[in-house]
Amino acid sequence: MSNKQRTNTDTEHLKNGMVRGLQSRHVQLIAIGGTIGTGLFLGAGSSISLTGPSILLVYLITGAFMFFMMRAMGEMLYQDPDQHTFINFVTRYLGQGWGYFAGWSYWVSLIFLGMAEITAVAKYMQYWFPTWPSWIIQVVFLALLTAVNLIAVKVFGETEFWFAMIKITAILALIATAIIMLVTGFQTPEGAVSLNNIFHHFEWFPNGWMKFLVSFQMVFFAYQAIEFVGITVSETANPRKVLPKAIQEIPMRIVIFYVGALIAIMTIIPWRAFSSGTSGLENSPFVMVFQLVGFKWAAALINFVVLTSAASALNSTLYSTGRHLYQLATESPAKWMNQTKINRLSQAGVPSKAIIFSAVVIAASALISMIPAIKNTFTLITASSSGVYIAIYILTMIAHLKYRESSDFMADGYLMPAYKFLNPLTIAFMLFVYTILFLQTDTIVGAIGSLIWIVLFGIYSQLRFKKV
């Protein structure tokens, strides 16, 4: 019997009590939603202003390397689809020390991302209800999405499906609008809608090569959380059929939803019309385009889209932090984890205690936002978590190299092509992105903070599991 035949893909329940409640359509939309963040809707103008049409090249190059990372991750998950999280492979192939480092670092990074997301949700809600206290909005939204995650994994999947559908519809509407404007010769205050708006006075580095390099780190973090689809594998029906399809379609999604959207924007509005600092709802190219068509409520529409996008990210964060904390509790449980029963599943097969604990920690952002002195520290730590994310990605790629040399290697599995060349190249690219963080005044403090965490917590993790 082959490895493929031995998997538990046809059963609804896993041995560990979790349930394969996610269907193919859930995973496909979750995969798409994971590649589309609020940055595309609010910061597209800023990214275009940074380096002009060459931003398309940056998105394609960065997207290619993120795809390579997903192929490496996908190969390991295909071999063992029962794993709760890809972090388990770091433990298996690099040792308990690095697994401990990656597990807790990833959980902490996600917690801070969740704090940033719940803060954003409150900001977008205050667009319609400016008098509502931010902390109340945060607590209510967090309670609602926590409830969604606690009921059953299928309810989470259905919620995330519709969140992703809203984002996809908005982008496709933008692209369709651009095509109609192009065909009809629509006139804007900047002139006719034309592809010449992209190529007229074209320059590779209109603001210098340094701005071009800087755009890589910005685009890299736009793709952050692309790995989320890998965390859903253990709760997906027929994972060996669904996972490869979800990963294989990543390049097409990047071309359509990022490159396609940016081409549409620059076709309608000449790229030189965007200036630095053109981010935020009032300067969103999506709002500008729909207002040109005559939609007076365009700003409210895009605010709704970014609200659902932030809620989607928070929903995914709660799902992921719960699974990661549950895994940490089952592998190396501390006394307090046993006492709080974080390492237990609910009757619905959901790590409910771990989800609730993560939600409570994220809720601290509501208090932080009210204390200016702590808020500044929170901003620093959130920025630092981005650099830690890169370290975790690199550890995953190294784990993949070790997997290829191990007895676990499945020769007839979902193999990463040319891994001996593409894997080290992907690691080099991630180191390049991390280096760029030290070259900007607005990211250098976070880069230094992440370096301190990586060194100190990395040493502690190694010493903690050092063999005597």
Residue pairs with C-beta under 8 A, 6 or more apart in sequence:
2 412
3 79
3 410
3 412
3 413
4 240
4 412
4 413
7 81
7 82
7 239
7 240
8 14
8 15
8 82
9 20
9 81
9 237
9 238
9 239
9 240
9 241
10 238
11 20
12 19
12 20
12 21
12 237
13 19
13 20
13 349
14 20
14 82
14 234
14 349
15 82
16 82
16 84
16 345
17 345
17 349
18 84
18 153
18 234
18 235
18 345
18 349
18 350
19 152
19 153
19 154
19 235
19 348
19 349
20 234
20 235
20 236
20 237
20 239
21 152
21 153
21 154
21 157
21 235
21 237
21 349
22 30
22 153
22 154
22 157
22 232
22 235
22 236
22 237
23 154
23 157
23 236
23 237
24 237
24 238
24 241
24 242
24 245
25 161
26 154
26 157
26 158
26 160
26 161
26 232
26 236
27 157
27 229
27 232
27 236
27 242
27 243
27 246
28 242
28 245
28 246
28 249
29 160
29 161
29 164
29 165
29 168
30 157
30 160
30 161
30 164
30 228
30 229
30 232
30 316
31 229
31 246
31 247
31 249
31 250
31 253
32 164
32 167
32 168
32 253
32 257
33 160
33 163
33 164
33 167
33 312
33 316
34 225
34 226
34 227
34 228
34 229
34 316
35 223
35 226
35 250
35 253
35 254
35 257
35 258
36 164
36 167
36 168
36 171
36 257
36 258
36 309
37 222
37 224
37 225
37 309
37 313
38 120
38 306
38 309
38 310
38 313
39 47
39 221
39 222
40 171
40 222
40 257
40 258
40 261
41 170
41 284
41 286
41 302
41 305
41 306
41 309
42 279
42 280
42 281
42 284
42 306
43 218
43 222
43 279
44 261
44 262
44 265
44 284
44 285
44 286
45 265
45 274
45 278
45 279
45 283
45 284
45 285
45 288
46 274
46 276
46 277
46 278
46 279
46 283
47 55
47 215
47 218
47 219
47 222
47 262
48 55
48 262
48 265
48 266
48 271
48 274
48 285
49 271
49 274
49 275
49 276
49 277
49 278
50 207
50 211
50 212
50 214
50 215
50 218
50 276
51 58
51 205
51 206
51 207
51 211
51 212
51 215
52 202
52 203
52 206
52 207
52 271
52 272
53 198
53 199
53 202
53 266
53 271
54 204
54 205
54 212
55 215
55 219
55 262
56 259
56 262
56 263
58 212
58 215
58 216
58 219
59 219
59 254
59 258
59 259
59 262
60 254
60 255
60 259
61 216
62 216
62 219
62 220
62 223
63 223
63 250
63 251
63 254
63 258
64 251
65 425
65 426
65 429
65 430
66 220
66 223
66 226
66 250
67 247
67 250
67 251
67 254
68 416
68 422
68 423
68 425
68 426
69 226
69 227
69 393
69 396
69 397
69 426
70 226
70 227
70 229
70 230
70 247
70 250
71 247
71 416
71 417
71 422
72 396
72 397
72 400
72 416
72 419
72 423
72 426
73 86
73 89
73 227
73 230
73 396
73 400
74 230
74 243
74 244
74 247
74 414
74 416
75 400
75 403
75 413
75 414
75 415
75 416
76 86
76 89
76 399
76 400
76 403
77 83
77 86
77 230
77 233
77 239
77 243
78 239
78 240
78 243
78 244
78 410
78 413
78 414
79 403
79 408
79 409
79 410
79 413
80 408
81 233
81 234
81 236
81 239
81 240
81 243
82 234
83 89
83 233
83 234
84 231
84 234
84 323
84 324
84 326
84 327
85 106
85 230
85 231
85 320
85 323
85 324
85 327
86 227
86 230
86 231
86 396
87 99
87 102
87 103
87 106
87 324
87 327
87 392
87 396
88 99
88 327
89 396
89 399
89 400
89 403
90 98
90 99
90 102
90 103
90 392
90 395
90 396
90 399
91 98
91 99
91 100
91 102
91 103
91 331
92 99
92 399
92 403
92 408
93 398
93 399
93 402
93 403
93 406
94 395
94 398
94 399
94 402
95 465
96 332
96 465
97 461
97 462
97 463
97 464
97 465
97 466
98 395
98 458
98 461
98 462
99 331
100 332
100 461
100 464
100 465
101 395
101 457
101 458
101 461
101 462
102 392
102 395
102 396
103 324
103 327
103 328
103 331
104 328
104 457
104 461
105 388
105 391
105 392
105 453
105 454
105 457
106 324
106 389
106 392
107 321
107 324
107 325
107 328
107 358
108 385
108 388
109 385
109 386
109 388
109 389
109 392
110 317
110 320
110 321
110 324
111 317
111 321
111 358
111 361
111 362
112 378
112 381
112 382
112 385
113 225
113 313
113 317
113 382
113 385
114 314
114 317
114 318
114 321
114 358
114 362
114 365
115 362
115 364
115 365
115 368
115 378
115 382
116 365
116 382
117 310
117 313
117 314
117 317
118 138
118 141
118 142
118 314
118 362
118 363
118 365
118 366
119 134
119 138
119 365
119 369
120 306
120 310
121 137
121 138
121 141
121 307
121 310
121 311
121 314
122 134
122 135
122 137
122 138
122 141
122 369
123 134
124 303
124 306
124 307
124 310
125 132
125 137
125 141
125 307
126 132
126 134
126 137
127 281
127 300
127 303
128 300
128 303
129 137
134 366
134 369
135 366
135 367
135 369
135 370
138 363
138 365
138 366
138 369
139 363
139 366
141 311
141 314
142 314
142 359
142 362
142 363
143 359
145 159
145 311
145 314
145 315
145 318
146 318
146 355
146 356
146 359
148 155
148 156
148 159
148 315
149 156
149 315
149 318
149 319
149 322
149 350
149 355
150 346
150 348
150 350
150 352
150 355
150 356
151 348
151 350
152 348
152 349
152 350
153 235
153 348
153 349
153 350
156 315
156 319
157 232
159 315
160 312
160 315
160 316
160 319
163 308
163 309
163 311
163 312
163 315
164 312
166 304
166 305
166 308
166 309
167 305
167 308
167 309
167 312
168 257
170 286
170 301
170 302
170 305
171 256
171 257
171 260
171 261
174 261
174 264
174 265
174 286
174 289
174 290
175 256
175 260
175 261
175 264
177 264
177 268
177 289
177 290
177 293
178 193
178 263
178 264
178 265
178 267
178 268
178 289
179 264
180 186
181 193
181 267
181 268
181 292
181 293
182 193
182 194
182 195
182 267
185 192
185 193
186 192
186 193
186 268
186 292
187 193
188 268
188 269
188 292
190 197
190 269
190 270
190 273
191 197
191 270
193 267
193 268
194 267
195 267
197 266
197 267
197 268
197 269
197 270
197 271
198 263
198 266
198 267
198 271
200 270
201 272
204 212
205 211
205 212
206 272
210 439
213 436
213 439
214 436
214 439
214 440
216 432
216 433
216 436
217 433
217 436
217 437
217 440
217 443
220 433
221 386
222 258
224 386
224 389
225 313
225 316
226 250
227 393
227 396
228 316
228 320
229 243
229 246
229 247
230 243
231 319
231 320
231 323
231 324
232 319
233 239
233 243
236 242
236 243
240 414
243 414
244 414
247 414
264 289
265 285
265 286
265 289
268 289
268 292
269 285
269 288
269 289
274 285
277 283
281 287
281 299
281 302
281 303
281 306
282 299
284 302
286 298
286 302
286 305
287 298
287 299
287 302
289 298
290 298
290 301
290 302
291 298
291 299
295 301
317 362
318 355
318 358
318 359
318 362
319 355
321 354
321 355
321 358
321 362
322 350
322 351
322 352
322 354
322 355
322 358
323 351
323 354
325 342
325 351
325 354
325 357
325 358
326 342
326 343
326 345
326 351
326 354
328 337
329 337
329 342
329 343
329 354
330 343
333 342
333 343
337 343
340 353
340 357
341 353
342 351
342 353
342 354
342 357
343 354
344 351
344 353
345 351
345 352
346 352
365 378
368 374
368 375
368 378
369 375
380 445
380 446
380 449
381 449
382 446
383 443
383 445
383 446
383 449
384 446
384 447
384 449
384 450
384 452
384 453
385 450
386 437
386 446
386 450
387 434
387 437
387 446
387 447
387 449
387 450
387 451
387 453
387 454
388 450
388 453
388 454
390 430
390 431
390 433
390 434
390 450
391 434
391 450
391 454
393 430
394 427
394 430
394 431
397 423
397 426
397 427
397 430
398 427
400 416
400 419
400 423
401 419
401 423
403 409
404 419
416 422
416 423
434 447
436 443
437 443
437 444
437 446
437 447
437 450
438 444
438 447
438 448
